[in-house]
């Protein structure tokens, strides 16, 4: 029997850290859409709960908090999580969940949140990807536990693939084949999802990324000159193995940007999108290196402070930019959704897929095509007004598609 929206309790089961602006955009907008379409009582499990406590009513530590680092640390987490899920799955299958195992700490928190919920939502954005094995396998086990417990499990809009291992394909069908719905956020992911779960009970839907619905107001920029137009730049420590690229892209990218900009008319704001508690993230270090290179070329360059920036604040600053250039997807989504002319470097397969939805294919460059950067940046400047109008119109269209998908989910529950 479906639970009506007003009484439904939702568990956002796998939030990452708002230290990454993109993950913050996923958390904020998933929460907003869940409240609007699924239910107003929402618990959040996060691997970095402290970065969101106070921002949402209930934020709990996920059992994956602290996962990563050394092989031994990953192994210890993998063994503990696998044991936890196996015991609880057997409890459901054999004993109908009648036994209360005395789990402690985060395991008890997760189980309590799971048992209280009616609907479980995965919001991670890109868990279903063979490049993220074994993390993907561990997450799938926790999803399967939710499905076994009879929860309406929904994978919110995310990139799906690449999936090339036979074991992965089998495990995806086994763990999510009985879920309520899987929502793909681009055309390629939608096609792959229909293939992966063909013949399964789970519904496969399409919706653009939830970050396309981000709301914000324009904010002032931390730059020295008020007379020059500001170009925002996000550079990052790119996933080289995933993209099969081992070169040094930074100088080629910045050289092209510098060639297209007049130093007397434009200044640069470096906008890192990934931070760390009490440390400097690798992405921030890359932005610092870019700042030095551009200053050596004679540009006025500023950089955002090394602190958590929530997506509404980040996008608010983007609204005051003349143009934006990024190697990270979600800050590119935030910029384009705000109508800011944007050039994206395709450092992950999902970036081109998103820009295609926005009809901005001409403003995505492969890492192998960085010689075209100057030409593309010049086009951002020359076509600025036209591009802004097109981006606003296309974002409106994507927002409507998100609304259609969410309404369909709500009606199906």
N, C-alpha and C positions, 0 to 999 in steps of 0.2 A: 504493500500500500504506500503510495507517495505521501511524503510529508509536505504539508502546505508551507509556502515560503515563510509566513509569519512565525511559525514555530520551529523552523529548521535551524539546526546548529551546524556550522561549517567549520571544518578543520583545514587550514592551509598547511599542508603536511611537510613541505620541504623548502622553506624560504632560505635563501642564502643571505649574505651580509650586505647591509646598506653601505658599507665601506666602498663597495663597487656601485657607482651611480646607476648602472644598468639594472643591477639586482634590486636597488631601491625603487626603480621605476616599476619593476615587476611586482614588488610587494605592495606599493602604494595603490597601483591601479587594479591589481587583482582584488585587493581588499575592497576598494570602491565598487567594483563590479559585482562582487559577491554580495555586498550589502544591498545593492540595487536589485539584483535578480534572484539570488538564492536564499538569503537569510541574513538577519541582522545580528545574530549571535555568532561571533567568529573568534576562534582560537588560532594562534599562529605558532608553529614550531619553526625555529630559526637556528642556524648554526652560529649566529652571532646575535643572540637575543638583546644584549646590552645596547646595540646600536639602534634598536627600535623600541626599547622599553620607554613608556611615556608617550610614544607616538600612537600606539594602538592599545586598547584596553587589556588584552591578554596576549603576551608574548612569552613563550616557554623555550627552554633550551632543547634543541633537537639532539637525538642520540648520535648524530654525526658531528656534533660540536667537538673540535679538536682533531677530526680525521684529516690525514695528510701528513706531509713531512717524510720521515724516514720509512724504509720498508718495514721495519719492526713495528712502528706505530700503526701503519696501515694494516698490517697483519693482525695486530691485537684487536683493532676495531672490527676488522672483518670477521674474526672468529666470534667476538662477543655479539655482534649484530646478527650473525647467522644463527648462533645458538638461541638468542632471544626469539627470533622469528620462527625457527623450527619448533621450539617448545610451545609458543602461542598458537601456531598453526595446528599442531597435533591436539592441543587443548580444544580448539574449535571443532576439528574434524572428528575426533574420537569421543570427547567428553562434552561437546556442545557448549564449550566455554565455561563449564561449571566450576572448574578449579581456579582459585586465585593464587597464582604464583607470587611470592613476596619479592618482586623486583624492587630495586632501590634506585634513587636518584632519577636520572634522565629517562631510564627505561620505565619507571613507574609513571613519570609525567606523561610520556608519550602514550602509554597504554590507557591512562585515564582520559587523556584528550581524545583518543581514538574511540573509546567506549562512549563518551558523551556525545560524539558527533553523529549527525545523520548523513552529511555529505562531506566527502574528502576531496580536496582540490590540490593537484600538483601544479606548482607555479614556476618550477625551476628554469624553464625556458629552453633547455637543451640537454636533458639527461639522456634521452634516447639517441645515443651516438656511440658507435663502437670505439671511437678514440678516447672515450671516457670510461672504458672498462678498466678495473673492476668496480669502480664507483657505481656505474649503471646497474650492475648485477645486484649490488647491495640495496640500492634504492628500489629496484623492482621487487625484491623480497618484502620490503615494508609495504609497498603498494598492494602486493598480493594478500598480505595479512588484512589490510583494510577491506579488500574485496571479499575475502573469506568471511569476515565479520558482518557482511551484509550491508556495508556502507555504499552509498552511491558515489563511486569514484570517478572523478573527472580530471582528465589531463587538460589543463588550460592551454591556450594557444602557445605552441612551441615548435621549434625546428626539430624535425625527425630525420635521422640519418647523418652520415652514412651508416648503414647496418649491413655488414658483409660477412659476419661469422654465422655459420649454421646454428651454433649454440645460442647466439643472441636472438636469432629469429625465432627459435623454438621457445626460448624463455619469455620473449615479449608476448607471444601468443598465449603461453601458459599463464603468465601473471596478469596480463591486462585484457585478455580475450573476454573475460567476464565483467570488465569494468562497465560503467554507464556510458561514458563518452570520451573520445580522444579528439582533441581539436588541434589541427595543424595550422601554422601561421604563414605558410607560403605554398605556392602551387606544387613545387617539387615534394615538399613534405606531405602534402595532401595526397598526392598520387602514391607515394611510398606507403603511407599509412593504410590506404585502401588495399594495397597489395599485401602488406604484412598481416592485417587482421581480416582478410577475406574469409567469409564464412563464419566469423565469430559473432558473438552476441553484441559486442561493443559497437556503439554508433561512432562513425568517423565524420567529423564536421570540419569546416574551414572557417577561420576567423583571422584577420590581421592581428598583429601583436597588441597586447593590452596597452603598451606604452604610447600607442597612437592616440589614446584618449587622455593623456596627461594635460592637466590644467595648470596655468601659472600666470603671473603678471610680470611685466617687464621690470628688471632691476638694474641699478647702475653697475658699471663695470669698474674693477679695480685697476685702472690704467692711468698713466701719467699725463697724457695729452688729451684734452677734450676737443681739440680741433681736427684730429685725424680719425678716419674711419677704422674700426677695429675688426680684424680677422681672427676668429677663434680657431685654435688648432689643438686637436687631441692626437697624440702619438702614444705608442704602447709597445710592450714586450710581446711581439706577435707570436702566435702558435706555429712555429716554423715546421714542425713535423707534420701537422695536419695539412698544411698548405704546400708541403714539399719545397720550401724555400729556405735557403741557408745564407743568403746574401745580407749585406748591410744596407737596408732600404733607406735609412734616415737621411743621409746626406743627399741621395738622389731626390727624395721627396722634397726636402727643404730647399735644395738648389732650384727645383722647378717653381716652387712657391715664390722664392726670392726674385726669380727672373720675371715673374708676372706682376710684381707689386712695386709701386713707386714709394720709396722710403719717406718722401715728403708728404704723401697723402694717406698712407696706411701704417698702422701699428699692429702688433701681434699680442694676443693674449693666449698663453699656453693654458689649456684646460684639462689637466689630468682627470681621469674618470675612475681611478682605482686607488684606494688609500689603505693604510694599515694603522692599527692602534699603536701609538707611541713609537712608530717606526716610519721609514720612508719606503713606499712600495716600489717595485721594479718599474711599473708604469710611470710613477712620479719621477724616478731617476732618468728615464728616457726623455720625459718632458723637460727636465733640467738640462740635459745634454742638448736638446733642440733649442732651448732658450740661449745657451752659450753660442751655438753655431749661428743663429740668426742675429745675435748681437754683434758677432764678429763681421757679419755682412752689413752692419750699419743700421739695423732696425731697432726701434723702440720696442722692447719686449717685456711683458709682465707675466707672472704665473700665479694661479690661484693658490691660496694658503693650503698647507698640508693638513686638512681636517675634513671630517665628514661633511658632504654636501648632499642634501636631500634633493630628489629629482625636480621638485617644484621650484626650488631655489636655482638649481643648475639651469633649467630651461628658462627661468626668468632672466638670467644673465644672457643666455643665448638670444633672447628676443632683442637685445640691444646690439647684437653683432651685425656687421654688414654681410659677412659670409662665414661659413664654417667648413673646416676640413678635418676628417676623422679617420682613424684606423679602427675605431671601436663602433659596434653596431648601435647599441641603445642610445648613446649620446647623439648619434646621427639620427636616430628615430625622433628623439626629443627635439632636435634642431629643425628637421624637416616638418615635424608636426606643428612647430611654431611658425612655419612659413619662412625659415631662414635658408637661403640658397646654400647648398651643401655639396661638397665633393667627398665621396667615400672611397677609401682604398680597400679593396676586397681581401682583407686579411683572414676572413672566415667565409665559408660558402654561403652562409645565411645572409650576408650583407647584400650581395647582388640580388638575391631573391626578394628582399624587402624593397630595394630601390626599384625593382621591376614593378612591384605592386603600386608604387608611387609614380610610375611612368617616368622615372629618372634614370633610365639605363645609360644615358650618355654621360652621367656624372658618377659612374663607378669605374675605377681603374684597377686592373690586375697589377700585382707586384712586378710582373714582367713588362709592364707598360708605363713605368714611371717617367719615361722620356716625354710622355704626353701631359705631364702635370701642369706645366706652364700654360699650355693651350687651354686646358680645362679650367684653371683658375681664372684666366682672362675671360672665359665665357661666363663664369659666375659673376664677374664684375660687370661685364657689358650687358648681360641679360638679366640683371638683378631684379628689376621691377616685374618683368614678365614671369620669372621663375617664382617669385614670391606669390603672385596670383595663382600660378599653377599648383604650387605646393599647398596653399590654403584650400583650394578646391578639391585636390586629391585627398588631403587629410580628412576633409568632411565626408568624402565617399567611403574611406576606410573606417571612420568612426561609425558610419551607418551600418557597414558590414559587421562590425563588432556587435552592435546592438541587435542585429538580426540573429546572429549566432547565440548571443546570451539569452534572448527571448525564446529561441528554440530550445535551449537547455532548460530554462525555467519551466516551460510548458511540458517537457518530457519527464520531469521529476514527479 
